Amino acid sequence: MSNLNLYAVGAILCLETLCGCIRSIVGQYVYRFYLQTYSYSFTSAPIYSNGSSNSDAHHLVTINNGTHCTTNAHTIISGAQTWAQQRSANLFFWIDLSNGIPIIIATYILGVYTPRLGIRLVAILPMSGLALQISIWLAIIYFHLADYWWIIASIIVGLSGSESVLIFVLNLIVTDCTTESKRSSRFVLLGAITTSLSAVGSFVTGYYIAWRGFTDLFWVALVLQLLSIAVAFRFIKPSHFIVETSATLECRNDSLEPSININNVHIREPSKVWTELFEVFTIFAFNRRSRKKSISLYVTLLAFAFYTFTSSSMTVFLWYLLNVPFCWSSKEIGNYSGLSSVTSAVLRVLGIEALTRLGASDPLICAISHILFCGSIIWTAFAQHNWAMYATLLINPFTTYQGSLTWSMISKLLEPHERNYAFTFITETHVIMIVAGGSFFNWFYARTVVHNRSFTFLLAAGLNAIPFILNM
């Protein structure tokens, strides 16, 4: 049964990876839609009442002659491009802001009560939310719904826990279904598979958009999401995991009263249920460990939080590539994303192996990655040619070590029974900072793109000095 759960995780990760590649193109769709409808935005008629055919509305492949993006670096950005950039960034600001509170609450509750609800239910909830989101996207395209439906779709995903809860649960399944000696190899194998699929998916979606447009891909994403739900419902068996995890939670504190055991399933008293809810907030209390360990924990968490916030500045990277002087097409964006996945998978592993062999500690590796992040993002801010963007692919894989090493650094400072709540807290911190950072940088870009399209990246580079200092 453990092997069956593991194979189910592999199948779900593959389906979700391909679906994620398709969902990532929604920003391109929104930008192209605004670019095409620019000439109708200042009339009294509804924005969709433009007399265009269904094919144009659905595929958005052809851009009107008056809204062409010019790759000449010295050409002043057109009114259509400025308007489309501002509207797109502003829409995604409201999307990130509106789903912030729902996703924070859902991630916390589902993370804490995963042992009670069962991993199958907690895995199916975010997948169902993503399926509903894609369905609403298709409704927006076919029925010309207003912009606020994009926000409604995002709120639904937030209430279901989104991808963060799904990844959290899948990691728990892999941990439960593998021995300690084989666990790392299984994570590496699954990571290699998903990275390869992500590269292929990025290449294919870019070329398909150039050929047929967006709508067919959204239908494919919906089918893939429904297949994920079917696999989870059919093959993930949560009972064994619930018993083990509940038993582990019962033993985490000697002061807890014995639990009632019915058919080998541990049942907690109602008062203990509420204790679990607030346990996440007290897991890092100073009285649980030495002062030195507590300070190290808080510094690591702060560095992780600021890193996540500044790295979310890359949410505006798509608008940056669609703007002058690059004016990239969907094909070019797909090629770049696919190559980025490949180089990240290879160079990230080589980098961490080299630094480890040289005797670098985890905090030092994180500090080096922050220096490289600043260099990469400043380079991006001043880039004027396509080759300069591709050159960043040689640096970017080494800029993400804070995110992965944080889990390792914190786990070394915790007792085994504390890790479930600590990892829930880290996941929650990640979600909060992604939501806050995505909202802020989209809002900031929408208000500065007219004056300086690069200023958002320069601001992120300056803010990244905070996690660098915390790791020193």
N, C-alpha and C positions, 0 to 999 in steps of 0.2 A: 504493500500500500504506500510505503514511503517513496519507492521508485515511481509509482504512478503519480503521486503528487508532484514529484520533481519533473517528470516529463510534461505534466500539465503546465507547470510554471514555465518551462521552455517554450511550449506552444503559445501560451498567453503572451510572453515577452516578445516573441516573433510577430504575432498579430498586432500587438500594441505598438511595436516599433514601426511597422509599416503604416499603421493608422496614424501614428504621430507625425510621420513624414508628410502625410497628406494634410493633416490638420494644421501643420506649420505654414501652409501656403495661403491661409485665410487672409493674412496681412497683405499679400500681393493682390488678392481679389478685391479687398476693400480699397486699396490705393488705386487700382485700375478703374474700379467703378467710379470713384470720385473724379478721376482724371477724365473719364469719358463724359460724365454728366456735368462737367464744369460749366458749359455754356448754358445749361438750364437751371443753374443754381440761383440765379438772380432774377428769375421770372416768377410770376404768381402761380404758374402751373406746378403741380406736384413734380418732384424730382424724377419720378419714373415715367411720367407722361411725356416721353420724348419721341414717340413714334418709331422707336427702334424695334427691330424684329426680336423674336424670342431668342434667336441664335445669338444676336449681339448681347442681349441682356444676360444670357446664361454663360457664354464662353468668354466674352471680353478679351478677345484676341487682338482685334484691330483697334488702334487708337486713332482718334480723329487727327487730321493733319495739323490742326491748330494747337494740338497739345503734345506734339512730339517732344521727347526729351533729347536735347542736343549734347553730344559728348565733348564738345569743345569746352575746355576748362575756363575759357575767358568769356563764355557766353553767360549773360545774366539770366537767372532762372525766370521762366515765364510765369504769368499770373496763374495759369492752370496748375502748373507744378507746385507753386507755393500753396495754393488753396488745397490741393489734394494732399500735400504733405501735412499741412496743419490739421485738416479734417481727420485724416487717418490717425495721426498721433493723438489727437484730442479724443477720438472715439475709443482708442485703446487705453487712454488714461481713465475714462469712465468705466470701461470694462474691468480693468484691474482694480479700480477703487470700489466698484459695486460688489464684486465677488470677494473682497478682502475679508470682511467680517464673517460671512458664511463659511468660507473655506478654513478660516482660523478655528472657528468653533467646531466644525465637522472633523477637522484633522485631530483636534485635541480629544474630543469625545470618542471617536472611532479608534484612535491610537490607544487610549487608556483601557477601553472596554473590548478590545479585540478578543481577549481570552473568553469573555462572556458571550459575545455575539457570534463567535466562530469565524474562522478565517475565510470560509466560503462566502458568507454573507457580506463581510467587510470588503472582500475583493469584488463582488458583483455590484455593490452599491456605486463605487466610482465609475465602473465600466458602463453601468446603466445611465449615469449622469452624462457621460461622454456621448453615448448613443443618442440621448435626447438633445444634446447640444448640436450634434451634426444634423439631426432631423430638423431642428429649428433653422439652421443655416440653409438647408435646402428649401424650406418654406419661405425664407426671406428672398431667395433667388427666384423661385417660381411665382410667388404671389406678391412680390414687390412690397414686402412689409417695411415698416419704418425702422430707423436706426436703433430705436430702443430695444428691439427684439434681439440684437446682438448682445445687449447688456443682460436681458432676461436669460438668454442661453448660458451666459457666463455665470449668473447667479445659481442656476440649476446645477452646474458642474461644481460650484463651490459648496453647495449644500450636500453634495454626494461625497465630498472629500477630495476629488480631483486625483491627478496622477500621483501626488505625494503619498496618499494613503495606500494606493494600489502597490506602489513600489515597496513601501514599508511592509505590507502584508506578504508580498512575494519573497522579500528577503527573509522574513520570519519562516516561511515554508521551507526555503532552501536550508536555512540554519537547522530546522527541526528534522529535515529528511536526510541529512548528511552527518557523517562522523567528523570529528575535529580534524583528522588527518587528511580528509578529502574535501573539506569545506572550501578552502581557498581555491583549489583547482576547479571546483564547480562554479564558483563565482567568476573566475577568470574565463572559463569556457562560455558561460552565458553572456558575459560582457563582450567577448570576441564575436559571438554569433550576432548579438544585437547591433554591434558596431558595423559589422559587415552588411547586415540588412539595411541599416540606416544609410550607409554609403550608396548601396544599390537603389534604395527608395528615393533618395535625393536626386540621383542622376535621372531616374525614370520619370519622376514627377515633373522635373524641369523640362524635359523634352516633350512629355505628353501635353503639358499646358501650351507649349508652342504649336503643337499639332491640333489638339481638340479643345483646349480650354479647361475650365475648372470644374464644371458641373459633374461630369462623369467620375472624376476623382473623388468628389464628396460622396457620391453613391458607393463607390468602392470602399471608402472609409467606414461608411455605415455598415456595410456587409461585414467587414473585418471586425468591427466592434461587436456586432451581434454574434459572430463566431467565437470571439473571446468569452462572451457571456455564456454561450453554450458549453464551451470547454470547461469553464470554471464550475458551472452547475453540474456537469456530468462527472468530472473526474477528480475534483478537489474534495477530499474527505476530511472534514474538520475535527471529527470526534477525538482522535488520538492527540491532536495538538492541544485541544481545549483541556483535556485531563492533565497533560504534562505541564502546561503553562499555569493552570490554576494551582496545581500542587506546588509549583515553584514560588508562586506569589504567596501562598500560605506560609511558606518557610522563610520569607524574607525578613521577618521580625519576630523574635522569640516572644515578644509581649503580646502577640495576637492570640486570641482564643482559638481553640481547636475548631476546625470546620466540620460540618455535617457531611457524611459520605454516603451517597445513595447511588448504587450501581457504579461505583468507582468514579463518579463525577462529583467534584467538590463544589459545595454550595456555600456561599458566604452570607453572613447576616446582613440585613439592610444597612446597618451602621457602617459596616466594613466597605460596602459599596461606595458610600460617600467619602470614606477615607481614601479609597483608591482615586477618586476624582481629583482630590487636592494633593495627592502624593507627589505628583510631578513637580509642583511648586516648591516642595520641601526637600527634594532629593539632593540638592546642592547646598544644603544648610551647613554652616560652619561647624556645628556640633556633631556632625556625622563623621568627620575625619580631621586630620591635623590641619593647622592653619596654613602651612606651606602648600599642601595638596589643594585646599580650598581656593587659595589665591590663584594657583595654576589653573584650576578648573574655570574660574571666572574670567581670567585673562584669555584662555583659549576660546571660551564661548563668545566673548566680546570681539575677538579677532575674527571668528567665524561669522558673526552677525554683520560686522562692517564689510567683510569680504563679500558676503552674499549681496549686500545692498549695492556696493559699487559695481560688482560684476553684472547686476541687473541692468546697468546702463546699456548693455548690448541688446536690450529689447528694441532700441531705436536703430540698430545696425541695418535692418531691412530698409527703413526709410532712407538711410544714408546711401545705401547701394542703388536705390531707385532714383536718387537725386543726381544732379550734375556734380562732378563731371563724369560719373560712371554710367548712369542710366542703364543699368543692367536689365536684361530680359529674364524671364523665368528660366530659360535654358542656362543662362550664365550663372544665375543664382543656384540652380540645381547642381551644376558642375562644381561650383565653389563649395557648396555644402557637402557634397559627396567626397570631394578631395579632403575637406577638413576632417570628416569622420575618419578617413583612412590614416591621415598623418597624425591625428590625435591618438588613435589606438596604438600606433607603433611608437611614436616619439615619447609619449607619456610614460610608457613602461620602460623604455630605454633610459629616460631621464631619471626616474626614481631609482632604477637599479644602479646607475652610475653614481648618483649622489649618496646612496646608501653605502656603496663600496668605498667611497671616499671618507666615510665616517661622519657624514652630516647628520645632525639630529633632526627630528621632525620639525621643531620650531624654526630651525635654520633653513630647512628646505622650503617652508612656507614663506619665510622672509625673502628668499631668493625668487620665489614665484611671484611675489608682489612687485619686486623690482622689474621683473620681466613683463608683468601685466602693465605697469606704467609705461615702459618703453614701447610695448605693442600698441597700446591705445593712443599714445601720442603720435606714433608713426601713422596710425590709421587716420588721426585727425588732420594730418598734413599731407596725406597721400593724394596724388592727382592722376595716377595711372593705374591700370588694371594689374600690372606686374607688382606694384607696390602692395596691393591688397593680398595677392597670393604670397608675397614674401612673409606676411604676418603668420602664415600657416606653419612656418618654421619656429615660431616663438610661442604661439598660443597654446600648444599642448603642455607647456611647462608652467602655465599661469594658473592652473586649477588645483594645485596640490592642497591648498588650504581646505577645500571642500571635502576631499577624500581622507586626508590625514587627521582631520578633527575627530572623526569617529574613533580612530586608533588611539590618539592622544588621550581622549577622555576615558575610553574604556580601561586604560592602564591605571587610571586614578580612582576607579570605582570597584566596588565589590560586585561579584557576578549577579547577585539578586537585585542590584540597583540599576542594571543596564537597561532593562525594559523601559522603566520610567525615564531614565536619562536620554535614551534614544528617542523616545516620544517627545521630550522637551526639545531636543536638537531638531527633529523634524518640524515641530511647531515653530521654532525660531527661523528655520529656513523658509517656511511658508510665509511668515509675517514679513520678513525682510524682502522676499521676492515680490510680494504684493506691494509693499511700501516703495521699494526701489523701482519696480516697473511703472507704478502710477506716477511717481515723482519725475522720472527721466522722460517719460512720454509727455507729461505736462510741460516740463522744461523745454524739451525739443520743439514742441508745437509753438512755443512763444519766443524761441530764439533762432529758428531756422531761417527766418527772413534776414536777420542781421548777420548771423554766423552759424553755418550748419555744423561746425566742428566743436562749438563751445561745450556741448554736452559731454563729449569725450574728454575734453581738457579738465572739466569739473570732476569727472569720475577719477581721472588720474591723480588729481590733488587729494581727493577723499581717500584714495587707496593708501596714502601715507599712514593713516590711522592703524589698519591691521598690520602694516609693516613694522611700526613702532612697537605694537603689542607683542609681536613675535621675537623682538630683539632682547 
